[in-house]
């Protein structure tokens, strides 16, 4: 097969025997990528796959950590139940309800982890029972028994201790038909395999999507399990998406009295996402970054639509692919030392890509030597010499940005009402999108910081410093350019620390100017006794309050406070938390911001796509005949369906078929000569047939429905 | 027969009469059994346990062959028949699995046994017998007349919660001996729960093993009188709410550890009933809200749980994780369910014109105040209307994307919405949904997203 650049995949149907043949020969091709050799050999692809693998393993590790606590409890529970079950016969089924949150597909892999863990510890046999397999009680029981027995043989095949044992299992499997999978069979199987006291194992039944089950089936299923629980140590695990009340409303008393519920709470999805964003996506160890808009877009899909962490990761991966697919120049988006080696292998085209980056232009304009400008623009070797410095600046900028973000987050995250947001991701988006110092929320924050009491302010700032310090030593220093970043950041922190000691030392006493002003209130108070009118009084009070305010910053403490805030603003926020427009040249190599492509490709909008296709076929067909100057234009060369669709858009709820036909005919005949007056009365049967067909197609697409109330009218179904 | 009764009576206090009757009917395998016995009564009255124990005794003492099965498990007739055959098969018979695809083969198989060996008796007990009605039409009649058909000394015991009148069908059924097991009264309940004393004591002692001082104190305090005192306190709270003995037994065990705690700690004397009552009253009331829920929680979480259950609806609404648009869709569906489509224009369109107030409508409204649509229950709506309301109440503009549409199906999966009709033809727009959550819940959801739901309900205009 020729390797292909296109990503489209074919889908082939094989008959049953073909798949069986395929099973015997294990997959030869280790290379599972759909892409051909000439793509995978490119430097940008290797940079991409390296980056993605690092990210993926990091994410997986993080998720594993966050699951593990609940998982640990659950496994402990299962083990305890399976041991203790032998001696009681009151038919109570131990049940664990796992409150997973609403995105159920996401949680399937959580259950898979559980299954793997239980299998590896030889504590239990596990069967994951999906609601789609359990439309009837019969199907449910058969699926359960089949899975339990099959899982056993699969596990046996994996361990593969004795070959003949394997074969026996193989034969076993062949003998087992779906209809034979009954509880009786299961019991016999269990007696054969596990009933000695030392390898007694629990049979864990996992229902990952509890809410989707048919209630009647579920009730009967639980009753059966509980009836057998004296001889077979079942443990039921329910994945509940909403809340425990769902369980109680589904199971009536005669069923719920047979179970013993233990509730386990998992981490809520938004918390999981925040953790992942903080630890992985915003981690300085990756050179790839999302722009504020792209970042916001992905989190927006998550928070507003589906709460799917898996979906978020896939969206992120898409961005990553899109970024690296820009060309080999993007292969530079990797570690500094690796980038240096890659610079050598860049071709002329790649250099041109770099020159075309939007941020390259300000860089060139910034050079004031004419010769050097020409050299940068034309001489590849010269630019290659320049590149390492540029890349280094860029990377350093992102690291410093990240450090400052740490400081800044700690500074503003717990202000009342959180004007800038309290999470790192919100601040990240805010800082990257617009110059943050110009936002009103920022000013509000600064004002609030000024209002803090001395004690609060000092603890806050020292906490910020400590946090950033910790961040530097934990995350930045192990990195390649970490030392450079750390030293410059530490200098900043030192300066802030110094200013902070000033604040600490400052007294609350008012200094010189305040003393002179002290006479003013005295004068005011004398005035207050003889005011003529209420109006005058008000004016005077206002004036006095203004005076108070002016006096405020005159205390030593307030001065020191203003000084430190000023310093933070100019040296940290303005300098490092710059928006994307002001980022150093070539930042496009590291930052992905092509949001419109991503949006077009990962959000499906079927209705919009259909509308475009019908309204402007040229958009998809790229034919010469139906190019439109204007969206609403009607041309006779358009496909019939499109003409009919456009005409129907002009109508109200009910469409008269005859009028529609007339309009259709006039559109088609607009191009033809008008001298065929003889046919004015008679409609060409061909046109009528075309019209009928187009209307039928429109009906098929679900835009209209033939009305039953009014003859010869169609109803529009869209609005 | 006397032996069987003697073995069972201590195990099942307050069931002496039933055991005696059963013993008279099927206690002796030498005598001819009745064809069928029907045993019924509420849940938790000991039907199944008693039958099971009785059959076990018969098997042990008189070598009667018994089969016990649960009708729920028998989702096909074949499974029922094969299970019975398996259990009844003579020992030492050929090991091949018994096969019986239909009633005829089943009866033939049993007849063959009759030819082979003469003098054995058979007992078949079917739990949840009401399920037999839904099985093949011949199952129930054949089971009732199995003795006659097979000419074996065989009796079928049907155990169920329904009275036998509910089984009558057009073709009629043969006569059956019915036995009713009445619910226990308060004194009987107390007696049964007191029988649990030994178990509780053992558990308590086991829990304290290693702690010498506690052990001694426990032995001192833990007397049958102390326990029955506790039980009468316990029943005074619970008996009105729950008469199900197993449930009471479980809850009693759970609460007893709280009851005895201060005694073990030495803060309250074991004889000081009134102080003990003051100590236990709160936890008992909390446990009353938890009854039937079967939460199995570690002790420290138990109290925390009871505090939470107070504001359950609010808690639920806040704890439910839904995406932002999912919440709005839920609110929109609630509005669609509880407003009539006629009012939509008035509610959701900005310039809807002035409504004329006519005397007739005013009168009609005054009369129907008790028929508020929020209390009448949800009406169905189409997906188009749902989306239209969604866009009307949402201030920002969002595209109609796949993600949004899939939210609707997510809500259906979570059982917050449900299909009323046309589940099959969602594509042509004739599917109708309804919202299944209550007003209070939606009000809380609205509060979370900052949307005043009442403002958009006709009832509150």
Boltz contact constraints between the chains, C-beta under 6 A:
constraints:
  - contact:
      token1: [A, 101]
      token2: [B, 321]
      max_distance: 6.0
  - contact:
      token1: [A, 102]
      token2: [B, 321]
      max_distance: 6.0
  - contact:
      token1: [A, 137]
      token2: [B, 75]
      max_distance: 6.0
  - contact:
      token1: [A, 138]
      token2: [B, 75]
      max_distance: 6.0
  - contact:
      token1: [A, 182]
      token2: [B, 79]
      max_distance: 6.0
  - contact:
      token1: [A, 211]
      token2: [B, 413]
      max_distance: 6.0
  - contact:
      token1: [A, 211]
      token2: [B, 414]
      max_distance: 6.0
  - contact:
      token1: [A, 211]
      token2: [B, 415]
      max_distance: 6.0
  - contact:
      token1: [A, 212]
      token2: [B, 413]
      max_distance: 6.0
  - contact:
      token1: [A, 220]
      token2: [B, 72]
      max_distance: 6.0
  - contact:
      token1: [A, 223]
      token2: [B, 72]
      max_distance: 6.0
  - contact:
      token1: [A, 224]
      token2: [B, 72]
      max_distance: 6.0
  - contact:
      token1: [A, 224]
      token2: [B, 73]
      max_distance: 6.0
  - contact:
      token1: [A, 227]
      token2: [B, 70]
      max_distance: 6.0
  - contact:
      token1: [A, 241]
      token2: [B, 414]
      max_distance: 6.0
  - contact:
      token1: [A, 242]
      token2: [B, 320]
      max_distance: 6.0
  - contact:
      token1: [A, 242]
      token2: [B, 414]
      max_distance: 6.0
  - contact:
      token1: [A, 243]
      token2: [B, 316]
      max_distance: 6.0
  - contact:
      token1: [A, 253]
      token2: [B, 292]
      max_distance: 6.0
  - contact:
      token1: [A, 254]
      token2: [B, 43]
      max_distance: 6.0
  - contact:
      token1: [A, 256]
      token2: [B, 294]
      max_distance: 6.0
  - contact:
      token1: [A, 259]
      token2: [B, 294]
      max_distance: 6.0
  - contact:
      token1: [A, 260]
      token2: [B, 294]
      max_distance: 6.0
  - contact:
      token1: [A, 260]
      token2: [B, 296]
      max_distance: 6.0
  - contact:
      token1: [A, 261]
      token2: [B, 294]
      max_distance: 6.0
  - contact:
      token1: [A, 261]
      token2: [B, 295]
      max_distance: 6.0
  - contact:
      token1: [A, 261]
      token2: [B, 296]
      max_distance: 6.0
  - contact:
      token1: [A, 262]
      token2: [B, 296]
      max_distance: 6.0
  - contact:
      token1: [A, 268]
      token2: [B, 321]
      max_distance: 6.0
  - contact:
      token1: [A, 303]
      token2: [B, 324]
      max_distance: 6.0
  - contact:
      token1: [A, 304]
      token2: [B, 323]
      max_distance: 6.0
  - contact:
      token1: [A, 304]
      token2: [B, 324]
      max_distance: 6.0
  - contact:
      token1: [A, 304]
      token2: [B, 325]
      max_distance: 6.0
  - contact:
      token1: [A, 305]
      token2: [B, 323]
      max_distance: 6.0
  - contact:
      token1: [A, 305]
      token2: [B, 325]
      max_distance: 6.0
  - contact:
      token1: [A, 305]
      token2: [B, 403]
      max_distance: 6.0
  - contact:
      token1: [A, 306]
      token2: [B, 323]
      max_distance: 6.0
  - contact:
      token1: [A, 306]
      token2: [B, 403]
      max_distance: 6.0
  - contact:
      token1: [A, 307]
      token2: [B, 323]
      max_distance: 6.0
  - contact:
      token1: [A, 603]
      token2: [B, 401]
      max_distance: 6.0
  - contact:
      token1: [A, 604]
      token2: [B, 402]
      max_distance: 6.0
  - contact:
      token1: [A, 605]
      token2: [B, 399]
      max_distance: 6.0
  - contact:
      token1: [A, 605]
      token2: [B, 401]
      max_distance: 6.0
  - contact:
      token1: [A, 607]
      token2: [B, 400]
      max_distance: 6.0
  - contact:
      token1: [A, 717]
      token2: [B, 429]
      max_distance: 6.0
